[in-house]
Amino acid sequence: MRYILIEAFCNPVSVHYAGYTEKAVRRKIEECVWLEGHEYRRAPDGRISIDLQGYEKWVEGQRRAA
């Protein structure tokens, strides 16, 4: 699975748990630390999904500047 909702990404029992709170994730999005189409995407219903591949690239410092 490539995309998961913020709630699942922040859930400590999730296999994708990264240690961020939902507030921290939303702040990274609001402050443009994470970019739409890179670390997250909006679904047609408006909900935000974390792009796990994009997140991994960000952690590894591999994302190109926008």
C-alpha positions in Angstrom: 0.0 0.0 0.0 1.4 3.4 -1.0 -1.1 5.8 0.5 -2.5 5.8 4.0 -4.6 8.3 5.9 -2.9 10.6 8.5 -4.7 8.7 11.3 -3.1 5.4 10.3 0.3 7.0 9.7 0.2 8.3 13.3 -1.2 5.2 15.0 1.4 3.6 17.2 0.1 0.1 16.4 0.4 0.7 12.6 3.2 -1.0 10.7 3.8 2.5 9.1 4.0 4.4 12.4 6.6 7.1 12.1 6.3 8.7 15.6 4.6 11.9 14.4 1.4 13.2 15.9 -1.5 14.1 13.7 -0.9 17.7 14.6 2.7 17.5 13.6 1.8 16.0 10.3 -0.8 18.7 9.6 1.7 21.4 10.6 4.3 20.0 8.1 1.6 20.2 5.4 0.5 23.7 6.4 4.1 25.0 6.6 4.9 23.4 3.2 7.6 21.2 4.7 5.7 18.4 3.0 4.4 19.1 -0.5 1.3 17.9 -2.2 2.2 15.3 -4.8 5.5 14.5 -3.0 4.8 13.5 0.7 1.0 13.6 0.6 -2.0 13.7 -1.7 -5.6 14.8 -1.4 -8.2 12.2 -2.3 -11.2 13.2 -4.3 -13.2 13.5 -1.1 -10.6 16.0 0.3 -9.0 13.7 2.8 -5.2 13.8 3.0 -3.3 10.6 2.5 0.4 10.2 3.2 2.5 8.9 0.3 4.8 6.4 2.0 7.3 6.4 -0.9 7.4 10.2 -0.8 7.8 10.2 3.0 10.7 7.7 2.7 12.4 9.9 0.1 11.9 13.0 2.4 13.4 11.2 5.3 16.4 10.1 3.2 16.9 13.7 1.9 16.2 12.6 -1.7 13.3 14.8 -2.6 14.1 17.4 -5.2 13.3 21.0 -4.4 10.0 22.2 -5.8 
